[in-house]
């Protein structure tokens, strides 16, 4: 019984590097594109993406959320807030400051995880 137990431990230790190597290979081949959104107002908001992957999301006041996975490609993005006054809408590297309560970003090419915000 003692020999069997020792044999199981030795086999487990010998196979462990193979399991780790296989797991690392699987992780490195997986790539996901996501959307991280922050609503920095004390009012509700919304974001809509139209493109290869459509996303519709309501944004709670003073909170952040993540969505995905997204497919790489060109998108039209509409962002809204019910907050009164002037606000800055940011999607990726583009920003728009407006008092209309909404912003549209046209022909946005998404190739990686993108960040959006309303302040």
C-alpha positions in Angstrom: 0.0 0.0 0.0 2.9 2.3 0.9 4.5 1.6 -2.5 1.3 2.3 -4.4 0.9 5.6 -2.6 4.5 6.6 -3.4 4.0 5.6 -7.0 0.9 7.8 -7.3 2.7 10.8 -5.8 5.7 10.4 -8.2 3.3 10.0 -11.2 1.4 13.1 -10.1 4.6 15.2 -9.8 5.8 14.0 -13.1 2.6 14.9 -14.9 2.2 18.3 -13.2 4.5 20.2 -15.6 2.6 18.8 -18.6 -0.7 20.1 -17.1 0.7 23.5 -16.5 2.3 23.7 -19.9 -1.1 22.8 -21.5 -3.0 25.3 -19.4 -0.5 28.1 -20.4 -0.9 27.3 -24.1 -4.7 27.5 -23.8 -4.6 30.8 -22.0 -2.2 32.4 -24.4 -4.3 31.4 -27.5 -7.5 33.0 -25.9 -8.1 36.6 -26.7 -11.2 38.6 -25.7 -12.3 42.1 -26.5 -14.4 43.8 -23.9 -16.0 47.1 -23.0 -15.5 48.9 -19.7 -17.9 51.8 -19.0 -17.9 54.2 -16.1 -20.9 56.5 -15.4 -19.4 59.3 -13.2 -22.8 61.1 -12.9 -25.3 60.8 -10.2 -28.0 60.0 -12.8 -28.7 57.0 -15.0 -27.1 56.5 -18.4 -27.1 54.2 -21.3 -24.7 53.0 -24.0 -25.5 51.3 -27.3 -23.0 49.7 -29.7 -24.1 48.8 -33.3 -21.7 46.7 -35.3 -20.4 43.1 -35.4 -21.6 42.7 -31.8 -24.6 44.7 -30.6 -24.6 45.9 -27.0 -27.3 47.7 -25.1 -26.7 48.6 -21.5 -28.2 50.8 -18.8 -25.6 52.5 -16.6 -26.3 53.0 -12.9 -25.3 56.3 -11.3 -21.7 56.6 -10.1 -20.7 53.0 -11.1 -18.7 51.0 -13.6 -19.5 47.9 -15.6 -17.9 45.6 -18.1 -19.4 44.0 -21.1 -18.3 41.5 -23.7 -16.9 39.7 -25.5 -17.0 41.9 -28.5 -16.1 41.1 -32.1 -13.4 43.3 -33.6 -14.7 45.7 -36.3 -16.4 49.0 -36.9 -19.0 50.3 -34.6 -21.4 53.2 -34.1 -21.7 54.1 -30.4 -24.5 56.1 -28.8 -24.1 57.2 -25.2 -26.8 58.9 -23.1 -27.3 60.4 -19.6 -30.4 61.8 -17.9 -28.2 64.2 -15.9 -28.8 67.9 -16.5 -26.1 70.2 -17.6 -22.9 69.8 -19.6 -21.1 66.4 -19.6 -18.1 64.8 -21.3 -18.7 61.5 -23.1 -15.6 59.5 -23.9 -15.2 56.4 -26.0 -11.7 55.1 -26.6 -9.6 58.1 -27.4 -12.5 60.3 -28.6 -14.3 62.8 -26.3 -17.3 65.0 -26.7 -18.5 67.6 -24.2 -22.1 68.6 -24.7 -25.2 69.7 -22.8 -27.6 67.7 -25.0 -27.4 64.5 -22.8 -26.1 62.3 -25.6 -23.1 61.7 -27.9 -22.6 59.6 -31.0 -19.3 58.2 -32.1 -19.4 57.0 -35.7 -17.1 54.4 -37.4 -15.2 53.5 -34.3 -12.7 50.7 -35.1 -12.5 48.4 -32.1 -9.6 46.0 -32.0 -9.0 45.6 -28.3 -10.7 46.2 -25.0 -12.1 49.7 -25.0 -13.0 52.2 -22.2 -15.9 54.6 -22.2 -17.1 57.1 -19.6 -19.6 59.8 -18.8 -18.6 62.7 -16.5 
